[in-house]
Amino acid sequence: MNSIERIPKGSDVCLIDGDSLLYYEMEKPTFEEAIYGLDKRISHMLTQCNTNYYAGFLTKGRCYRYSVDPQYKARRRNTKSRRPVIFPALQEHLMQRWGFTYMTELEADDLVAYYSYNTERKTTICSPDKDVLYQCVGMHYNYRTAEFVHTSPEDALKFLWKQVLMGDATDGIPGLKGVGDKTSENWLRGRAKDFEGFALKKYVEQLGMTEGIFRFTQTFRLVYLLKTDDDVRRELGDLTIPELVILANKPLDTEEW
């Protein structure tokens, strides 16, 4: 596993959402090729972000969102049974070789979000997931497109409430019927505040008072990434998230790419 060392002041730290790395590499013809692909992708991130320092996270187990809605990610459950047999071994490689960690109660999305808001270090979230890239404030690196994304506080807030209105079909979160990206964007355009009140009003208009409030609250809890200790206490009681452990690794020679 890589070393823990004193981080020079001012150095960036990559917070790596490792879940997609596994899916990108798990169909490689051989285990050796998949391992090489993982190592190369991580090294490329560090090179692109001009740092040797990082922390990586995985999703393992059933997080708290399954208790919020038993249908959460229902579409994806069948795909788990079709994962290649090397999938657990690839997870283990990320943990043993690169020091990636996980918390059963949380997803990798939550962990990169939480640590980006709760460390004095300058961080760059590395993820291809739109939920992470656009709901978290800061500079991020999309390792699928190899592009940097800057999300302002205003953009992050607006994206969150767009998610509440339209849901997320990929994760089995329905949102409001007939409301997609264009409608939610038009509804929120020009609104400087009270996105929450506006979204709640739309839920009540479509579903009635009781069902509307329930579904509004449920959808918010499903799409919202935990960013503060208050967020964690609200969903998980007295669970404590450990202090961030930053690892160091010299990236592969870029000439190998």
Backbone as CSV, one residue per row, in Angstrom:
resi,resn,N_x,N_y,N_z,CA_x,CA_y,CA_z,C_x,C_y,C_z
1,MET,0.849,-1.189,0.000,0.000,0.000,0.000,0.884,1.238,0.000
2,ASN,0.361,2.338,-0.434,1.168,3.547,-0.536,1.408,4.182,0.831
3,SER,2.340,5.109,0.859,2.821,5.641,2.124,1.990,6.821,2.606
4,ILE,2.016,7.011,3.910,1.453,8.212,4.523,2.636,9.102,4.878
5,GLU,2.615,10.328,4.434,3.737,11.214,4.718,3.219,12.626,4.953
6,ARG,4.074,13.468,5.413,3.694,14.861,5.646,3.378,15.520,4.304
7,ILE,2.224,16.153,4.220,1.792,16.770,2.973,2.293,18.207,2.923
8,PRO,3.075,18.571,1.921,3.553,19.956,1.829,2.400,20.950,1.816
9,LYS,2.579,22.051,2.503,1.547,23.078,2.556,1.217,23.559,1.153
10,GLY,-0.072,23.641,0.866,-0.515,24.125,-0.430,-0.723,23.042,-1.464
11,SER,-0.331,21.802,-1.151,-0.491,20.713,-2.107,-1.958,20.300,-2.220
12,ASP,-2.385,20.051,-3.449,-3.735,19.549,-3.672,-3.818,18.088,-3.261
13,VAL,-5.028,17.671,-2.899,-5.314,16.278,-2.577,-6.468,15.815,-3.443
14,CYS,-6.292,14.720,-4.172,-7.373,14.138,-4.965,-8.245,13.266,-4.067
15,LEU,-9.544,13.490,-4.107,-10.512,12.625,-3.431,-11.173,11.792,-4.521
16,ILE,-10.848,10.502,-4.565,-11.218,9.671,-5.708,-12.437,8.811,-5.401
17,ASP,-13.492,8.998,-6.183,-14.671,8.141,-6.167,-14.328,6.916,-7.012
18,GLY,-14.053,5.787,-6.346,-13.492,4.642,-7.040,-14.479,3.706,-7.712
19,ASP,-15.773,3.892,-7.505,-16.748,2.914,-8.008,-16.701,2.752,-9.519
20,SER,-16.679,3.862,-10.236,-16.712,3.772,-11.699,-15.430,3.165,-12.257
21,LEU,-14.319,3.334,-11.569,-13.073,2.721,-12.023,-13.250,1.217,-12.210
22,LEU,-13.954,0.600,-11.271,-14.164,-0.845,-11.326,-14.986,-1.238,-12.545
23,TYR,-16.030,-0.462,-12.822,-16.895,-0.793,-13.953,-16.192,-0.559,-15.284
24,TYR,-15.300,0.407,-15.322,-14.558,0.656,-16.554,-13.598,-0.486,-16.882
25,GLU,-13.095,-1.156,-15.848,-12.034,-2.138,-16.059,-12.477,-3.595,-15.903
26,MET,-13.650,-3.846,-15.361,-14.006,-5.226,-15.002,-14.251,-6.142,-16.205
27,GLU,-14.451,-5.564,-17.387,-14.687,-6.393,-18.568,-13.422,-6.659,-19.380
28,LYS,-12.279,-6.246,-18.863,-11.032,-6.502,-19.576,-10.823,-8.013,-19.751
29,PRO,-10.139,-8.429,-20.828,-9.984,-9.858,-21.117,-9.306,-10.647,-19.996
30,THR,-8.356,-10.027,-19.306,-7.651,-10.722,-18.233,-7.621,-9.876,-16.973
31,PHE,-7.418,-10.556,-15.848,-7.308,-9.869,-14.568,-6.112,-8.923,-14.572
32,GLU,-5.021,-9.355,-15.166,-3.808,-8.540,-15.213,-4.047,-7.237,-15.974
33,GLU,-4.797,-7.317,-17.074,-5.099,-6.103,-17.843,-6.001,-5.158,-17.055
34,ALA,-6.940,-5.726,-16.309,-7.832,-4.900,-15.496,-7.060,-4.186,-14.389
35,ILE,-6.158,-4.902,-13.748,-5.317,-4.309,-12.698,-4.470,-3.179,-13.272
36,TYR,-3.857,-3.434,-14.409,-3.034,-2.412,-15.049,-3.886,-1.198,-15.400
37,GLY,-5.117,-1.433,-15.874,-6.004,-0.330,-16.216,-6.355,0.517,-15.009
38,LEU,-6.617,-0.120,-13.869,-6.904,0.632,-12.646,-5.714,1.493,-12.252
39,ASP,-4.538,0.883,-12.226,-3.340,1.626,-11.819,-3.075,2.799,-12.756
40,LYS,-3.258,2.572,-14.040,-2.989,3.613,-15.016,-3.979,4.765,-14.878
41,ARG,-5.247,4.438,-14.660,-6.259,5.493,-14.513,-5.979,6.367,-13.290
42,ILE,-5.620,5.739,-12.180,-5.347,6.512,-10.971,-4.104,7.378,-11.160
43,SER,-3.080,6.815,-11.743,-1.871,7.603,-12.001,-2.161,8.781,-12.920
44,HIS,-3.018,8.554,-13.901,-3.374,9.636,-14.825,-4.088,10.759,-14.087
45,MET,-4.981,10.412,-13.161,-5.667,11.437,-12.367,-4.670,12.287,-11.599
46,LEU,-3.737,11.624,-10.933,-2.752,12.364,-10.141,-1.907,13.268,-11.029
47,THR,-1.551,12.766,-12.197,-0.774,13.574,-13.137,-1.573,14.780,-13.599
48,GLN,-2.809,14.561,-13.981,-3.662,15.648,-14.461,-3.904,16.694,-13.382
49,CYS,-4.021,16.236,-12.145,-4.283,17.154,-11.037,-2.997,17.703,-10.414
50,ASN,-1.846,17.275,-10.961,-0.544,17.802,-10.556,-0.295,17.620,-9.056
51,THR,-0.527,16.392,-8.589,-0.303,16.102,-7.180,0.089,14.636,-7.011
52,ASN,0.756,14.336,-5.901,1.046,12.952,-5.527,0.111,12.454,-4.432
53,TYR,-0.788,13.312,-3.967,-1.544,13.034,-2.746,-3.014,12.771,-3.041
54,TYR,-3.565,11.780,-2.330,-4.926,11.374,-2.639,-5.524,10.581,-1.475
55,ALA,-6.838,10.383,-1.559,-7.566,9.408,-0.742,-8.640,8.828,-1.645
56,GLY,-8.854,7.517,-1.575,-9.798,6.862,-2.478,-10.875,6.130,-1.710
57,PHE,-12.074,6.063,-2.304,-13.234,5.518,-1.601,-14.049,4.604,-2.505
58,LEU,-14.666,3.593,-1.873,-15.508,2.630,-2.563,-16.865,2.547,-1.890
59,THR,-17.831,1.971,-2.600,-19.129,1.643,-2.021,-19.198,0.136,-1.847
60,LYS,-19.433,-0.305,-0.604,-19.596,-1.732,-0.325,-20.720,-1.890,0.696
61,GLY,-21.647,-2.806,0.412,-22.761,-3.010,1.326,-23.958,-2.147,0.971
62,ARG,-24.945,-2.152,1.847,-26.190,-1.414,1.626,-26.202,-0.179,2.509
63,CYS,-26.107,0.984,1.883,-26.055,2.237,2.633,-27.435,2.581,3.197
64,TYR,-27.493,3.663,3.963,-28.723,4.050,4.654,-29.874,4.355,3.705
65,ARG,-29.588,4.677,2.442,-30.659,5.050,1.509,-31.631,3.895,1.232
66,TYR,-31.182,2.662,1.413,-32.075,1.523,1.206,-33.161,1.470,2.277
67,SER,-32.896,2.037,3.453,-33.939,2.108,4.479,-34.883,3.281,4.229
68,VAL,-34.421,4.280,3.480,-35.287,5.399,3.101,-36.280,4.954,2.043
69,ASP,-35.821,4.152,1.091,-36.681,3.615,0.029,-36.146,2.247,-0.395
70,PRO,-36.900,1.164,-0.121,-36.439,-0.182,-0.494,-36.201,-0.348,-1.996
71,GLN,-36.777,0.531,-2.820,-36.603,0.445,-4.269,-35.388,1.223,-4.768
72,TYR,-34.629,1.776,-3.851,-33.437,2.521,-4.242,-32.497,1.621,-5.041
73,LYS,-32.100,2.075,-6.205,-31.197,1.352,-7.109,-31.695,-0.052,-7.456
74,ALA,-33.024,-0.215,-7.480,-33.576,-1.540,-7.769,-33.156,-2.044,-9.142
75,ARG,-33.064,-1.142,-10.116,-32.663,-1.548,-11.463,-31.256,-2.112,-11.507
76,ARG,-30.428,-1.676,-10.580,-29.028,-2.090,-10.617,-28.796,-3.428,-9.929
77,ARG,-29.769,-3.889,-9.140,-29.515,-5.085,-8.331,-29.281,-6.312,-9.195
78,ASN,-30.019,-6.420,-10.287,-29.824,-7.571,-11.166,-28.451,-7.551,-11.827
79,THR,-27.938,-6.332,-12.058,-26.629,-6.245,-12.714,-25.513,-6.744,-11.805
80,LYS,-25.720,-6.676,-10.481,-24.684,-7.142,-9.561,-24.411,-8.628,-9.748
81,SER,-25.489,-9.392,-10.037,-25.297,-10.829,-10.216,-24.555,-11.138,-11.513
82,ARG,-24.478,-10.147,-12.416,-23.791,-10.360,-13.685,-22.385,-9.756,-13.696
83,ARG,-21.928,-9.278,-12.550,-20.569,-8.755,-12.480,-19.574,-9.888,-12.720
84,PRO,-18.493,-9.591,-13.416,-17.455,-10.610,-13.603,-16.925,-11.104,-12.264
85,VAL,-16.435,-12.321,-12.270,-15.954,-12.913,-11.015,-14.755,-12.154,-10.450
86,ILE,-14.087,-11.352,-11.298,-12.911,-10.613,-10.816,-13.288,-9.333,-10.075
87,PHE,-14.582,-8.977,-10.055,-14.981,-7.699,-9.464,-14.498,-7.553,-8.014
88,PRO,-14.770,-8.534,-7.119,-14.279,-8.384,-5.734,-12.760,-8.286,-5.655
89,ALA,-12.079,-8.986,-6.551,-10.613,-8.931,-6.539,-10.112,-7.548,-6.948
90,LEU,-10.834,-6.896,-7.859,-10.455,-5.540,-8.251,-10.683,-4.566,-7.094
91,GLN,-11.789,-4.745,-6.380,-12.007,-3.927,-5.183,-10.867,-4.126,-4.187
92,GLU,-10.501,-5.381,-3.992,-9.427,-5.685,-3.035,-8.109,-5.058,-3.482
93,HIS,-7.854,-5.045,-4.784,-6.634,-4.415,-5.288,-6.620,-2.930,-4.951
94,LEU,-7.748,-2.254,-5.138,-7.802,-0.831,-4.816,-7.566,-0.591,-3.325
95,MET,-8.038,-1.513,-2.485,-7.836,-1.350,-1.045,-6.402,-1.681,-0.630
96,GLN,-5.858,-2.770,-1.180,-4.528,-3.200,-0.766,-3.414,-2.396,-1.429
97,ARG,-3.529,-2.155,-2.723,-2.471,-1.448,-3.458,-2.545,0.055,-3.274
98,TRP,-3.761,0.585,-3.246,-3.921,2.035,-3.238,-4.513,2.591,-1.944
99,GLY,-4.893,1.720,-1.026,-5.395,2.204,0.264,-6.799,2.762,0.230
100,PHE,-7.595,2.384,-0.777,-8.980,2.845,-0.817,-9.739,2.276,0.384
101,THR,-10.709,3.053,0.883,-11.493,2.637,2.042,-12.978,2.749,1.744
102,TYR,-13.785,2.259,2.672,-15.239,2.362,2.530,-15.891,2.371,3.902
103,MET,-17.141,2.808,3.955,-17.978,2.698,5.144,-19.304,2.092,4.689
104,THR,-19.698,1.006,5.321,-20.887,0.279,4.884,-22.116,1.177,4.831
105,GLU,-22.241,2.108,5.744,-23.442,2.938,5.831,-23.512,4.011,4.752
106,LEU,-22.380,4.307,4.117,-22.312,5.419,3.174,-21.828,4.936,1.813
107,GLU,-22.079,5.739,0.790,-21.562,5.470,-0.537,-20.287,6.290,-0.751
108,ALA,-19.523,5.884,-1.753,-18.315,6.636,-2.085,-18.655,8.095,-2.383
109,ASP,-19.810,8.323,-3.015,-20.259,9.695,-3.299,-20.298,10.541,-2.030
110,ASP,-20.881,9.966,-0.971,-20.996,10.701,0.296,-19.627,10.981,0.887
111,LEU,-18.735,10.019,0.812,-17.425,10.181,1.433,-16.590,11.264,0.746
112,VAL,-16.579,11.280,-0.601,-15.811,12.341,-1.263,-16.451,13.701,-0.997
113,ALA,-17.789,13.728,-0.938,-18.470,14.993,-0.650,-18.144,15.464,0.767
114,TYR,-18.272,14.566,1.734,-18.029,14.932,3.130,-16.607,15.445,3.330
115,TYR,-15.633,14.699,2.842,-14.243,15.106,3.063,-13.884,16.382,2.306
116,SER,-14.535,16.619,1.165,-14.242,17.860,0.444,-14.698,19.083,1.229
117,TYR,-15.710,18.894,2.082,-16.224,20.002,2.892,-15.600,20.045,4.286
118,ASN,-14.827,19.007,4.663,-14.373,18.917,6.048,-12.875,18.650,6.159
119,THR,-12.103,19.291,5.326,-10.652,19.260,5.462,-10.103,20.629,5.105
120,GLU,-9.016,20.995,5.756,-8.388,22.280,5.450,-7.570,22.206,4.174
121,ARG,-7.322,21.004,3.690,-6.547,20.837,2.464,-7.350,21.273,1.243
122,LYS,-6.652,21.721,0.228,-7.284,22.017,-1.053,-7.519,20.704,-1.774
123,THR,-8.760,20.391,-2.063,-9.087,19.088,-2.633,-9.638,19.218,-4.054
124,THR,-9.433,18.155,-4.820,-10.035,18.008,-6.138,-10.775,16.678,-6.147
125,ILE,-12.098,16.730,-6.251,-12.866,15.494,-6.343,-12.671,14.904,-7.732
126,CYS,-12.358,13.607,-7.784,-12.184,12.904,-9.054,-13.309,11.886,-9.202
127,SER,-14.195,12.129,-10.144,-15.368,11.278,-10.321,-15.987,11.575,-11.676
128,PRO,-16.655,10.588,-12.288,-17.413,10.864,-13.508,-18.892,11.081,-13.221
129,ASP,-19.279,10.989,-11.947,-20.694,11.003,-11.547,-21.214,12.433,-11.471
130,LYS,-22.252,12.727,-12.224,-22.799,14.088,-12.245,-23.283,14.515,-10.863
131,ASP,-23.790,13.572,-10.053,-24.269,13.918,-8.722,-23.148,14.516,-7.873
132,VAL,-21.950,13.984,-8.026,-20.803,14.484,-7.283,-20.259,15.763,-7.910
133,LEU,-20.082,15.748,-9.221,-19.458,16.873,-9.909,-20.252,18.163,-9.760
134,TYR,-21.582,18.048,-9.745,-22.411,19.259,-9.798,-23.159,19.560,-8.502
135,GLN,-23.096,18.659,-7.524,-23.738,18.967,-6.246,-22.736,19.443,-5.204
136,CYS,-21.455,19.240,-5.465,-20.403,19.655,-4.531,-19.689,20.895,-5.063
137,VAL,-19.475,21.833,-4.184,-18.799,23.079,-4.551,-17.304,22.827,-4.714
138,GLY,-16.701,23.416,-5.737,-15.263,23.344,-5.886,-14.823,22.957,-7.280
139,MET,-13.520,22.677,-7.409,-12.930,22.230,-8.658,-12.866,20.711,-8.640
140,HIS,-13.398,20.088,-9.683,-13.454,18.636,-9.761,-12.851,18.160,-11.083
141,TYR,-12.486,16.867,-11.085,-11.929,16.271,-12.298,-12.794,15.097,-12.727
142,ASN,-13.372,15.201,-13.922,-14.178,14.130,-14.488,-13.236,13.150,-15.181
143,TYR,-12.996,11.985,-14.559,-12.004,11.080,-15.134,-12.558,10.220,-16.266
144,ARG,-13.808,10.403,-16.611,-14.325,9.758,-17.820,-14.008,10.601,-19.046
145,THR,-14.203,11.924,-18.931,-13.970,12.826,-20.064,-12.615,13.505,-20.006
146,ALA,-11.870,13.318,-18.889,-10.571,13.982,-18.689,-10.718,15.499,-18.744
147,GLU,-11.777,16.012,-18.106,-12.033,17.453,-18.073,-12.209,17.922,-16.637
148,PHE,-11.816,19.162,-16.382,-12.045,19.768,-15.074,-13.388,20.489,-15.082
149,VAL,-14.060,20.436,-13.942,-15.372,21.057,-13.777,-15.330,21.937,-12.535
150,HIS,-15.735,23.185,-12.661,-15.837,24.059,-11.495,-17.311,24.280,-11.175
151,THR,-17.690,23.987,-9.933,-19.076,24.148,-9.499,-19.139,25.208,-8.413
152,SER,-19.874,26.270,-8.670,-20.029,27.362,-7.708,-21.088,26.995,-6.673
153,PRO,-21.131,27.693,-5.528,-22.196,27.434,-4.540,-23.586,27.573,-5.140
154,GLU,-23.772,28.554,-6.014,-25.084,28.754,-6.641,-25.435,27.592,-7.567
155,ASP,-24.449,27.141,-8.344,-24.681,26.019,-9.253,-24.993,24.736,-8.485
156,ALA,-24.272,24.508,-7.385,-24.483,23.289,-6.596,-25.878,23.266,-5.990
157,LEU,-26.316,24.393,-5.461,-27.645,24.467,-4.852,-28.735,24.238,-5.895
158,LYS,-28.580,24.861,-7.034,-29.563,24.709,-8.100,-29.613,23.269,-8.595
159,PHE,-28.450,22.633,-8.753,-28.426,21.255,-9.236,-29.123,20.326,-8.249
160,LEU,-28.905,20.522,-6.950,-29.559,19.704,-5.932,-31.078,19.753,-6.077
161,TRP,-31.620,20.962,-6.239,-33.078,21.079,-6.271,-33.641,20.653,-7.616
162,LYS,-32.842,20.701,-8.663,-33.251,20.071,-9.929,-33.380,18.568,-9.727
163,GLN,-32.444,17.983,-9.015,-32.505,16.552,-8.729,-33.758,16.195,-7.931
164,VAL,-34.081,17.025,-6.949,-35.272,16.767,-6.148,-36.519,16.793,-7.024
165,LEU,-36.582,17.730,-7.945,-37.761,17.856,-8.804,-37.872,16.727,-9.821
166,MET,-36.769,16.337,-10.431,-36.855,15.373,-11.531,-36.438,13.956,-11.133
167,GLY,-35.859,13.784,-9.943,-35.415,12.467,-9.531,-34.197,12.010,-10.308
168,ASP,-33.934,10.700,-10.229,-32.790,10.115,-10.925,-33.181,8.691,-11.329
169,ALA,-33.535,8.532,-12.592,-34.014,7.227,-13.072,-32.958,6.145,-12.911
170,THR,-31.685,6.502,-13.059,-30.607,5.522,-12.939,-30.598,4.874,-11.563
171,ASP,-30.903,5.658,-10.534,-30.914,5.149,-9.161,-32.312,4.765,-8.691
172,GLY,-33.294,4.791,-9.592,-34.650,4.416,-9.213,-35.347,5.445,-8.340
173,ILE,-35.006,6.710,-8.520,-35.633,7.795,-7.751,-36.585,8.528,-8.696
174,PRO,-37.896,8.395,-8.522,-38.834,8.860,-9.548,-38.969,10.364,-9.717
175,GLY,-38.895,11.164,-8.647,-39.147,12.592,-8.795,-40.592,12.840,-9.176
176,LEU,-40.861,14.015,-9.748,-42.217,14.354,-10.163,-42.499,13.822,-11.566
177,LYS,-43.697,13.328,-11.777,-44.082,12.764,-13.057,-44.035,13.836,-14.147
178,GLY,-43.366,13.501,-15.251,-43.304,14.410,-16.388,-42.278,15.508,-16.268
179,VAL,-41.478,15.494,-15.207,-40.492,16.557,-14.995,-39.096,16.008,-15.276
180,GLY,-38.440,16.583,-16.277,-37.079,16.198,-16.620,-36.139,17.361,-16.496
181,ASP,-34.998,17.253,-17.148,-33.960,18.269,-17.028,-34.434,19.627,-17.539
182,LYS,-35.101,19.643,-18.683,-35.512,20.921,-19.269,-36.560,21.623,-18.409
183,THR,-37.565,20.865,-17.967,-38.627,21.477,-17.151,-38.075,21.997,-15.830
184,SER,-37.276,21.181,-15.148,-36.733,21.613,-13.858,-35.818,22.818,-14.028
185,GLU,-35.047,22.850,-15.113,-34.183,23.996,-15.388,-35.016,25.256,-15.602
186,ASN,-36.076,25.146,-16.373,-36.940,26.304,-16.631,-37.620,26.784,-15.351
187,TRP,-38.048,25.850,-14.517,-38.714,26.227,-13.273,-37.783,27.008,-12.342
188,LEU,-36.516,26.613,-12.287,-35.595,27.215,-11.323,-34.819,28.403,-11.880
189,ARG,-34.892,28.595,-13.190,-34.166,29.705,-13.805,-34.654,31.038,-13.244
190,GLY,-33.716,31.857,-12.811,-34.063,33.189,-12.313,-34.469,33.222,-10.856
191,ARG,-34.579,32.069,-10.221,-34.929,32.044,-8.797,-33.653,32.155,-7.973
192,ALA,-33.570,33.170,-7.162,-32.348,33.407,-6.394,-32.356,32.682,-5.052
193,LYS,-33.532,32.275,-4.572,-33.612,31.635,-3.261,-34.916,30.852,-3.133
194,ASP,-35.054,30.169,-2.016,-36.239,29.382,-1.684,-36.540,28.312,-2.723
195,PHE,-35.494,27.660,-3.209,-35.707,26.493,-4.072,-36.493,25.422,-3.317
196,GLU,-36.202,25.278,-2.025,-36.848,24.234,-1.237,-38.358,24.444,-1.177
197,GLY,-38.764,25.678,-0.873,-40.194,25.964,-0.802,-40.885,25.770,-2.135
198,PHE,-40.211,26.154,-3.213,-40.783,25.995,-4.544,-40.957,24.512,-4.880
199,ALA,-39.925,23.693,-4.594,-39.996,22.265,-4.892,-41.095,21.583,-4.078
200,LEU,-41.195,21.927,-2.812,-42.254,21.352,-1.976,-43.628,21.700,-2.522
201,LYS,-43.819,22.939,-2.952,-45.099,23.368,-3.531,-45.442,22.521,-4.749
202,LYS,-44.475,22.243,-5.615,-44.720,21.444,-6.813,-45.108,20.008,-6.452
203,TYR,-44.477,19.454,-5.417,-44.832,18.099,-4.979,-46.263,18.054,-4.458
204,VAL,-46.633,19.039,-3.663,-47.986,19.071,-3.095,-49.022,19.274,-4.197
205,GLU,-48.704,20.123,-5.182,-49.630,20.348,-6.287,-49.894,19.061,-7.067
206,GLN,-48.866,18.254,-7.271,-49.027,17.045,-8.080,-49.551,15.861,-7.284
207,LEU,-49.176,15.747,-6.009,-49.461,14.529,-5.250,-50.390,14.721,-4.068
208,GLY,-50.772,15.948,-3.781,-51.582,16.201,-2.596,-50.706,16.441,-1.377
209,MET,-51.326,16.938,-0.308,-50.552,17.374,0.853,-49.766,16.235,1.505
210,THR,-50.447,15.162,1.889,-49.770,14.102,2.640,-48.730,13.372,1.794
211,GLU,-49.136,12.882,0.624,-48.215,12.166,-0.244,-47.115,13.086,-0.762
212,GLY,-47.480,14.337,-1.051,-46.503,15.288,-1.570,-45.382,15.558,-0.589
213,ILE,-45.716,15.802,0.664,-44.692,16.064,1.680,-43.822,14.831,1.897
214,PHE,-44.466,13.645,1.938,-43.705,12.410,2.132,-42.717,12.185,0.998
215,ARG,-43.192,12.273,-0.242,-42.340,12.013,-1.397,-41.254,13.070,-1.556
216,PHE,-41.590,14.314,-1.254,-40.602,15.397,-1.303,-39.457,15.100,-0.340
217,THR,-39.800,14.748,0.904,-38.789,14.466,1.920,-37.967,13.240,1.544
218,GLN,-38.635,12.205,1.061,-37.938,10.980,0.662,-36.958,11.238,-0.481
219,THR,-37.411,11.966,-1.485,-36.550,12.236,-2.637,-35.337,13.059,-2.237
220,PHE,-35.547,14.067,-1.397,-34.420,14.866,-0.928,-33.382,13.994,-0.226
221,ARG,-33.847,13.111,0.649,-32.922,12.259,1.407,-32.162,11.303,0.495
222,LEU,-32.760,10.913,-0.606,-32.107,9.988,-1.525,-31.051,10.669,-2.389
223,VAL,-31.328,11.885,-2.832,-30.398,12.537,-3.769,-29.327,13.362,-3.065
224,TYR,-29.560,13.758,-1.828,-28.638,14.657,-1.146,-27.393,13.913,-0.674
225,LEU,-26.219,14.427,-1.009,-24.960,13.870,-0.527,-24.628,14.478,0.835
226,LEU,-24.230,13.639,1.776,-23.937,14.107,3.127,-22.631,14.898,3.127
227,LYS,-22.710,16.126,3.628,-21.557,17.021,3.548,-21.092,17.532,4.905
228,THR,-21.920,17.447,5.922,-21.569,17.996,7.233,-21.846,16.962,8.317
229,ASP,-21.333,17.236,9.513,-21.612,16.351,10.648,-23.099,16.360,10.980
230,ASP,-23.754,17.495,10.806,-25.204,17.550,11.032,-25.942,16.646,10.044
231,ASP,-25.493,16.622,8.795,-26.091,15.726,7.802,-25.959,14.272,8.251
232,VAL,-24.762,13.916,8.719,-24.508,12.539,9.152,-25.385,12.185,10.350
233,ARG,-25.477,13.081,11.323,-26.305,12.816,12.509,-27.772,12.671,12.122
234,ARG,-28.221,13.476,11.170,-29.629,13.419,10.760,-29.988,12.050,10.194
235,GLU,-29.079,11.466,9.438,-29.384,10.193,8.793,-28.872,8.976,9.567
236,LEU,-27.780,9.153,10.319,-27.109,7.978,10.893,-26.849,8.085,12.387
237,GLY,-27.492,9.042,13.035,-27.351,9.142,14.478,-25.946,9.481,14.908
238,ASP,-25.368,8.645,15.781,-24.067,8.976,16.373,-22.889,8.397,15.603
239,LEU,-23.098,7.988,14.355,-21.979,7.497,13.545,-20.922,8.589,13.385
240,THR,-19.671,8.212,13.552,-18.570,9.154,13.386,-17.774,8.797,12.135
241,ILE,-17.556,9.766,11.277,-16.721,9.554,10.100,-15.273,9.827,10.497
242,PRO,-14.379,8.896,10.234,-12.987,9.070,10.663,-12.319,10.279,10.008
243,GLU,-11.254,10.719,10.631,-10.458,11.796,10.048,-9.867,11.323,8.720
244,LEU,-9.772,12.235,7.778,-9.248,11.906,6.457,-7.791,11.457,6.543
245,VAL,-7.497,10.312,5.926,-6.127,9.818,5.822,-5.658,10.035,4.388
246,ILE,-4.627,10.822,4.218,-4.116,11.161,2.887,-2.904,10.296,2.587
247,LEU,-2.913,9.666,1.428,-1.809,8.810,1.003,-0.997,9.506,-0.083
248,ALA,0.175,8.955,-0.348,1.053,9.552,-1.352,1.527,8.480,-2.322
249,ASN,1.591,8.836,-3.577,2.096,7.930,-4.601,2.621,8.747,-5.767
250,LYS,3.773,8.388,-6.254,4.301,9.045,-7.440,3.623,8.454,-8.673
251,PRO,2.979,9.278,-9.496,2.300,8.755,-10.689,3.262,8.050,-11.638
252,LEU,2.696,7.155,-12.452,3.488,6.500,-13.501,4.047,7.543,-14.450
253,ASP,5.149,7.211,-15.094,5.711,8.082,-16.111,4.673,8.296,-17.205
254,THR,4.359,9.572,-17.484,3.327,9.861,-18.476,3.692,9.365,-19.857
255,GLU,4.966,9.049,-20.094,5.350,8.525,-21.395,4.808,7.114,-21.608
256,GLU,4.358,6.468,-20.528,3.800,5.137,-20.644,2.387,5.167,-21.215
257,TRP,1.829,6.359,-21.372,0.417,6.474,-21.774,0.304,6.467,-23.279
